[in-house]
Amino acid sequence: MSSSTSHQDIARATHWIDLLVRLFPELLTELAPGGRRPASTAGRSRGAGGRADSAPVRLHVSDALRDITDGVVELEEAVRDKLGLGRPTRAGVPERLHRIERLLDRVADHPVLTRHVLDECRRMVRRGNRALGIPEAMVRVDGRCPWCRSVSLRALPAGRTILCVNPGCRCTDPRCACAEDAGHRHRWAESAWAELALASGADADGITELVDAAEAAEEAA
C-alpha cells in the first residue's frame, strides 16, 4: 500500500470514528426505556389505574451495543499492541474512540493496521445504523447477475459489497444462505469483484471506481 493510500485510509478512518462517536449515544437512547418510542404507542404507555407499562426490550439494539463495545475495546487493544503502548486503561466507548483517533498519525506507519482500523470502524457504524433502522445507500452496478441473469446487481458502498436484489435469485454456492432464507441475497465481497466482473460482463475497474465514488460521496455528506 502506498503512503498516499495509507493517509487516505487514515482520513477515512477518522470520518468513521467521528460517526461512531456520534452514533453510540443514539443507540443508548434507543435502548433506554421510553427512548424514541413511536408516537402510535405513546397512548398505551400506561395501563389500568395509570400504571406505567414496561418498555419492550430492544434486543437488536442491545446486541449492536454489545458488538460495538467489544469491537472498540478490541480495536484499541490491537492498535496499542502494534504501537508497543501496552494495554489501555478502562474507559467508555467514546473516550476509547477518541484515544484511537489521537494515535492515527502513528497508525499511518502501519498500512495493514490502518486498513483494519478503517474496516472495523466502518463495520461498527453500519451495525449501529441497522439497529437504528437507518438504510444503507445502494447504487446500481452494470452487468447481469451470474446466477439469475437479471440487471439487478447493486453495491452497498459503506460495506464495500455487491448483491443481487432480484427476490427470486438463488445461487448454487454452498456457502450462501439464499437457498434456505428467502430474505437473504447472494453477496460478493471486494475480493470477489474481479470474478464477478468476468461472470457478469461488467468492468472490474469500473466497479471499484463506482463504489469508491459512492463511498466518498457518502463520507462527504
N, C-alpha and C positions, 0 to 999 in steps of 0.2 A: 504494500500500500504506500503510495507516495505521501510526502509530507503535506502537500496541499489537500489531498483527500482526507488525511487524518485530521487536519484542522477543520475541514468542512464537517466531518463527523462530530468533532467537539462542539461546533456551533449548533449542530442539530441536536446533540445530546443535551446541551444547555436549554434549548427550547422545550424538549420533552420533560426535563426535570422541572422547569418552571410550570408547565402544565400540570404535572403530577402534584406539585406543592399546592396548587390552587384546587385541584380535584379532590384531594384527600379529605379536607374539611367538609366538602359537599357530601361525600359518602358517609361521614359520621352523622351529618344532619339527616340524611336519608334513613339511616339506621335507627336514630333516636325515636322513641315513642312520640307520635304526633308530628314528626318531621315530614314535610311535604305530603301530607295526607291529601288525596284527591278531594275536590270540593263536593263530589257526589256522596262522599262518606261522612262529611262533616256533621250532618244532621243526625247521624247514628252514633255519635261519639259518646252518648250517654244512654244507659239502659233505663229500666224502670226505677222510679224514685230518684232519678238524676244521678245514678251511679255511673262513673266513667267506665266504659268497656276498655279492656286491654287492647293495645295496638297490635296488629298482626306482626309476627316475627318475619323480618325481611331476610330470609336465609341467603338469597343470592347476593345481597349487599354485604352480609356478614362474611360470606365466603370470599368475596372480592377484597374486602378489607384485610382479611387474614392473609390472602395470597400476596397482596401488595406490601403489607407489613413485613412478612417473611422475606419477600423479594428484595426490599430495600435494605434490610439487615444484612442479607447475604451479599448484596452488591457492595455495600460499604466495606464489609469484611474482605471481599475479593480485591477491591481497589487498594485498601490499606496493606494487605498482604503483599500484593505485587509491588507496591512502592516501599516496602520494608518499614512500615509505620506501626506494626503491631495491631492488636485488636482494639476496636473503637470502644469508647465508653458508652454506657446506655443513654438513649435519648429517644424522643418521639420521632415519628416518620418525617415530618417537615424539617426538623433540625438535622437529621441524618442526611436528607437530600441536599440541604444547604452545605453540609460538610463535604459531601461528594463533589458538589459544584465548585467549591473552593479548591479542590485538588485537580480539576480538569486540566490546568496548564501542565501539570506533571504527568497526568494520564496520557496527554497527547504524544509523549515519547514512546508509548507502547500501543501500536496500531491495533493489535488483537484485543487488548483491554478496552481501547477506545470504542471499537465496534461493539463489544459486549455491553458496555455502559449504554450506548445508544439503543441497541436492540432491546435490552431489558426495560429501560425507561419507556420506550415506545410501547412495548408489550403491556406494561402495567397501566399506562394511560388507556389503552384500548380496553383492558379488562374493566377498569373503573367506568369508562363511558358506557360499556354494555350494561353494567349493573344499574346505571342511572337512566338507561333507555335512550341513550344518545346514539343515533345511527351512524355507521361508518360511511364515509364518502366512497363512491363507486364510479369507475369510468369504463367506457366501452373499449374492448381490445379487438383489433382486426383479426380476421381469420375465423375458421369454423371449429367448433368443439370436436376433438378427435373421436369422442365417444358417440355423440348424437348428431353431429354434422350441422347443427344449427348455429346461427350467428349470435351466440349467447354467452360469449366469454366476457367477463368483467374483472377488472382489477380493483383490489382494495389497497390503495396506496399506503395507508398507515401501517398495514400489516405486511406489505410487500408480498402479496399473494394473489393468485388469479383463480377464479372459479367459474363454473358453468351455471348460469341461473335458470336454465331450462328445467322446470319442475319434473319433467318426465325423464330426464337424463339419468342413466345408470351406467357405471363403468364396470370393468371386469378386474380391476385392481383388487387383489385380496386384502390389501392394507386399508382400503377405503370402506367407510361405513354406509355409503349411499345405497347399497343393496338392501340393508336391514332398516335404515332410518330414512323415511320419505322426506324428512326435513333437512337431511344432510346433502351437501353439494361437493362433488369432487373438486379438489383444490390442487393447484400447482405452486409449490414454494419457489422462491427465487432461483434455487439451484436447478430447478427443472424447466426454466423458461426456454432454454435453448432447445430442449427436446420438444416442448410444446410448440415452439415456432415451426419446427420441421413438420410436425404432425398436423398443424392447423393451417399452414400456408401463410402464417404471419412472419414478420421480420423480427428477429431476435433483438437486434439493436433498437428497433422501433418500440418494442415492448418496454425495454429498460428506460428509454427516453420518455415514453409516455408516463410511466409510473413515477420516474424521478420528477417530472414536471408537475404532476398532480400532487405528489407529496410536498414539493416545495411550495405550491400554491396553498395547500392546507396549513403548512407551518407558518406561512406569512399571514394567514387570516387572523 
